[in-house]
Amino acid sequence: MYAFPSRFPSRFPSRFLCVFLEFPVPRSSCGVAFLCRYSPRSFHSTGSTGDKLKVAKPNEFDLVFKLQVPYYENIVVTRDPQIPGNVFLDMTRVLELLRNDPREDFQSIRKLLQIQLVDAQNFLVVDKLRSWLQSLFSQALNRMADRVELVDGVVSQLKYRTCGPAHTIVVYGEYEYSVDFVPAIRLAAKQNVLLRDQLMYFERAKLSHWEAIPKPLKIQTQTSSISFRSSFYAAEKAMLRGKHENCLDAIRFMKKFRDVKTNLGNFKSYYIKTLFLWKIRHEPESYWNKPVLIILTDMFDELEDLLMRGVLPFFWDPELNMLDVFTPHQISEMLRGIRRIRRALRGDGIRRKHSLRLIVLRGFSHKEERNLKCSHKRKQNNVKRI
């Protein structure tokens, strides 16, 4: 794990989230009521940083902030029959309960839902929710004059953009970072629509909640505007928790290889994580006691096979092929890089320690890093000579 410098704001993402989300709207408004009563449970770090699998200096953070609708357990959740891994959120019963609730803030939320966020059939709409949140982020940044004081009186400039489901704040100045704020609709365990094989892993984690993400879809269907991506980050984290360090190290190695090879730049960390989730499901616990080299070689074999078939199933709904987003040319380029390292790892010369070191140096490090290591080695040799 990367160690933060002493003056680095190590709790930067969550601290910034609190500063940001408390600012945009008055406490009495429906915005604050809908965006939860803020507590450590209202948001969590995700991605490589949240999984403690980051292989580079952390300057990008993913934070999920949960939107908890009053009476959320009465949202009717159904599977999207046309888009695997996605669900519809029917707010009809929630609106009925809100209509009969005399509390002023709940009436404000009912009006917000009805006027801005649902369609004529009371389904929550992805783009409407994203637009509403975008207006809140923009208002907040305008009031903050696109700047924030984080620690030690250091003032940083801010820029805002959206990409997919994320609302990204880029911080410029002495500290430069970006934070992807990803909204998630909080749902109860009893509203789960997972199939039996996947439900087992959710239940093993003993979770009370899961989330639905307003992720815009490239594929347009009659219902894509109301289709939310189901998210089980906490269950995935539970599957990785307690695994032998060799498993986690193999993930880090594959992520590092991805970072080094330009033809794998589009292969997201989540795809690598998904590859390992399937391996965890299909292998006994004893498998992870094998040497990292064996595990890593097996995983590159499996990745090559999946790329050749053009299929990487979403762990929580295997009908969703996560590789569908890539063109045949992109798949071919990925295969080219994978085959080289796979052949190198399986070569006869791998048994010789210096050959393994050379493969790791060439395959899992940037040119600048290799030069730095060589320079360091030369210095050590010079010291020995002296």
C-alpha positions, 0 to 999 in steps of 0.5 A, spaced: 500 500 500 502 507 498 503 511 504 501 518 504 506 523 505 505 527 512 502 533 509 497 529 505 490 530 507 489 522 507 482 523 509 481 527 503 475 524 499 470 523 505 472 530 508 471 533 501 464 529 500 462 532 507 464 539 505 461 539 498 454 535 500 452 539 506 453 546 502 449 546 496 442 546 499 438 549 506 437 543 511 430 544 511 430 543 503 428 536 500 435 535 497 438 534 504 432 529 506 433 525 500 440 525 500 440 522 507 442 524 514 449 524 513 453 519 517 459 514 515 454 509 513 452 514 507 458 513 503 463 509 502 470 508 498 470 503 492 474 501 486 481 499 487 482 504 493 476 501 497 478 494 496 486 496 498 488 493 491 491 500 488 498 499 485 499 506 484 500 513 488 492 514 489 490 520 485 483 518 483 478 516 488 471 513 487 466 514 492 459 512 492 454 516 496 447 513 497 440 516 496 435 513 501 428 515 499 423 515 505 419 508 505 425 505 500 423 498 502 416 499 498 420 500 492 418 495 487 424 492 484 424 488 478 429 485 473 430 488 466 428 483 461 432 486 456 438 488 459 441 483 464 444 486 470 439 492 471 433 493 474 427 497 474 425 502 480 417 503 481 416 508 486 408 508 486 407 505 493 412 510 496 409 516 493 402 513 496 405 513 503 409 520 502 402 523 500 399 520 507 405 523 511 404 530 514 411 531 515 413 537 511 420 535 508 417 528 506 411 532 502 417 536 499 420 529 497 414 527 494 413 533 490 421 532 488 419 525 486 413 526 482 415 533 478 422 531 477 424 524 478 419 519 475 415 518 469 408 517 468 408 510 470 412 512 477 418 509 475 425 512 477 428 515 471 436 515 470 437 521 466 432 525 470 436 523 477 442 525 474 440 532 471 437 533 478 444 531 482 448 535 476 444 541 478 446 540 485 453 539 484 453 546 479 450 550 485 454 548 490 461 549 486 458 556 484 457 558 491 464 555 493 466 559 487 470 553 484 475 553 490 475 549 497 480 550 503 482 543 505 487 542 510 493 547 513 490 553 509 491 550 502 486 553 497 485 548 491 481 550 485 475 545 482 472 543 476 466 539 475 464 534 469 460 528 469 462 521 465 457 515 466 454 515 473 459 519 476 459 526 478 467 528 478 470 533 481 477 535 479 482 538 484 488 543 482 493 546 486 498 544 491 494 537 491 491 534 485 486 529 485 480 527 482 474 524 486 468 520 482 462 521 486 457 515 484 450 516 486 446 509 489 439 508 490 439 504 497 435 498 497 433 493 502 436 485 502 429 483 501 428 487 495 434 483 492 432 480 485 438 475 484 438 468 481 439 463 486 447 462 485 448 469 486 444 470 491 448 465 495 454 470 495 450 476 497 447 472 503 453 469 505 456 476 506 450 477 511 448 484 508 442 488 509 442 493 503 444 493 496 444 499 491 442 501 484 446 505 480 443 510 475 448 508 469 446 511 462 446 506 457 449 506 450 444 501 448 437 504 447 431 500 448 424 502 450 425 501 457 433 503 458 431 510 460 428 507 467 434 501 467 438 502 473 445 497 474 444 493 480 451 494 484 453 489 490 460 492 492 459 490 499 458 483 497 464 483 492 468 486 498 466 480 503 468 475 497 475 478 497 476 479 505 480 474 508 483 471 502 490 469 502 495 474 500 497 470 494 490 472 491 490 479 492 497 480 490 495 476 483 490 481 482 495 487 484 500 484 479 494 483 473 492 491 475 500 493 474 500 489 467 494 492 465 497 499 467 503 498 463 501 495 457 497 501 452 493 496 449 490 494 455 488 501 457 481 500 456 480 494 460 477 496 467 480 494 474 473 491 475 473 486 469 480 484 473 476 483 479 470 480 476 475 475 473 477 473 480 470 473 483 469 467 478 475 464 480 473 464 487 467 461 486 470 455 482 476 453 486 477 451 493 480 455 498 486 451 498 487 453 491 490 460 493 495 457 497 499 456 491 505 460 489 503 467 486 506 465 479 502 459 479 495 463 480 498 469 476 499 464 470 492 461 471 489 467 471 492 470 464 490 463 461 483 464 463 483 471 461 486 469 454 480 464 453 475 469 455 478 474 450 478 469 445 471 467 446 469 475 447 465 473 453 466 476 460 460 475 464 458 479 470 458 476 476 451 477 479 448 476 472 452 472 467 447 474 462 451 480 461 457 480 457 462 485 460 466 485 453 460 487 449 463 494 449 469 493 446 470 492 438 474 486 435 480 490 434 480 492 441 479 485 443 485 483 438 490 488 441 488 485 448 490 478 446 496 480 443 499 483 450 496 477 454 499 472 449 506 475 450 506 475 458 502 468 458 508 465 454 513 468 458 510 466 464 510 458 462 516 458 459 522 453 461 526 458 463 522 461 468 525 456 473 531 460 473 530 466 478 534 471 474 529 469 468 523 470 473 526 477 475 527 479 468 520 477 466 517 481 472 521 487 470 519 487 463 512 485 463 510 489 470 513 495 470 514 502 466 520 504 462 522 509 467 521 504 473 526 499 470 531 505 469 530 507 476 531 500 478 537 499 474 540 505 476 539 503 484 542 496 482 548 500 479 549 504 485 549 498 490 554 494 486 558 501 486 558 501 494 560 493 494 566 495 490 568 500 495 
